[in-house]
Amino acid sequence: MDDTGVDDRIAGPIEVVGRTTRAEIGDRVEVEWALSVPPGLEWTEVFQFTSFDGADDPADWHADGGPDVVGDVVRWFVPTAVIDDADAEVTRRVGIANLRCAP
């Protein structure tokens, strides 16, 4: 529930329902993950502020910032070589946000 008294939690878990690449900029690509429903503010905050798994990763590819939730889409610019790692990180964060924001 937010500070206005509105409960923005959804009835069930949010799922990733698709992934597309949007644009390449140098060695990075903009990846979009479609969500099953647009999340509420609480879910979005939990998703975005969850710490990275394996933050001691020597490649440190995530040091330039994490994923953003925009409507029913997660957007993230990641190095092309680590798209699978980014995919796993988004899936992990979705699970954490679902657990913390369950009704």
C-alpha positions in Angstrom: 0.0 0.0 0.0 1.4 3.4 -0.9 1.3 6.5 1.3 -2.0 7.6 -0.2 -3.7 4.5 1.0 -3.9 2.9 -2.4 -3.0 -0.8 -2.6 -1.2 -1.2 -6.0 -0.4 -4.9 -5.5 -1.6 -7.2 -8.2 -3.6 -10.4 -7.7 -1.0 -12.8 -8.9 2.7 -13.0 -9.9 4.0 -11.0 -12.7 5.8 -13.0 -15.4 8.2 -12.2 -18.2 6.3 -13.0 -21.4 8.8 -12.0 -24.1 12.2 -10.6 -24.8 13.3 -8.4 -27.8 16.4 -6.5 -28.6 15.7 -2.9 -29.7 18.9 -1.1 -30.7 22.7 -1.5 -30.7 24.9 1.2 -29.5 28.6 0.2 -29.8 29.1 -3.1 -27.9 25.8 -2.7 -26.0 22.2 -3.6 -26.9 18.9 -2.3 -25.6 17.0 -5.3 -24.4 13.3 -5.2 -23.6 11.5 -7.8 -21.5 7.7 -7.7 -21.8 5.8 -8.3 -18.5 2.5 -10.0 -18.2 0.9 -6.9 -16.6 2.1 -3.4 -15.7 3.4 -3.5 -12.2 2.5 -1.1 -9.4 4.9 1.3 -7.8 5.9 -0.9 -4.9 6.8 -3.9 -7.2 8.7 -1.5 -9.5 10.8 -0.1 -6.6 11.6 -3.6 -5.3 12.6 -4.8 -8.8 14.8 -1.8 -9.5 16.5 -1.6 -6.1 17.3 -5.3 -5.7 21.0 -5.7 -5.6 22.8 -7.6 -8.3 23.4 -11.3 -7.9 27.1 -12.0 -8.1 28.0 -8.3 -7.6 31.7 -9.4 -7.4 31.6 -10.5 -11.0 35.0 -9.6 -12.4 33.4 -8.5 -15.7 31.4 -5.9 -13.8 29.1 -5.4 -16.8 26.3 -4.2 -14.6 28.3 -1.2 -13.1 26.7 1.2 -15.6 23.3 0.8 -14.1 20.5 -1.6 -13.7 17.2 -2.3 -15.5 14.4 0.2 -15.6 10.7 -0.7 -15.5 8.6 1.4 -17.9 4.9 0.5 -18.0 4.8 -3.3 -18.7 8.3 -3.4 -20.1 11.8 -3.8 -18.5 14.5 -2.0 -20.4 18.2 -2.4 -20.0 21.3 -1.5 -22.1 23.8 -4.4 -21.7 26.9 -5.6 -23.4 25.9 -8.0 -26.3 28.1 -10.7 -24.8 26.1 -10.9 -21.6 22.5 -10.9 -22.8 21.9 -14.3 -21.2 23.3 -13.0 -17.8 21.0 -10.0 -18.0 18.1 -12.3 -18.8 18.8 -14.4 -15.7 19.1 -11.2 -13.6 15.8 -9.9 -14.8 14.1 -13.2 -14.1 15.7 -13.3 -10.6 14.5 -9.7 -9.9 10.9 -10.5 -11.1 10.8 -13.4 -8.7 12.0 -11.3 -5.7 9.6 -8.5 -6.5 6.7 -11.0 -6.7 7.7 -12.5 -3.3 8.0 -9.2 -1.6 4.8 -7.7 -3.1 2.5 -10.7 -2.8 -1.0 -9.8 -1.6 
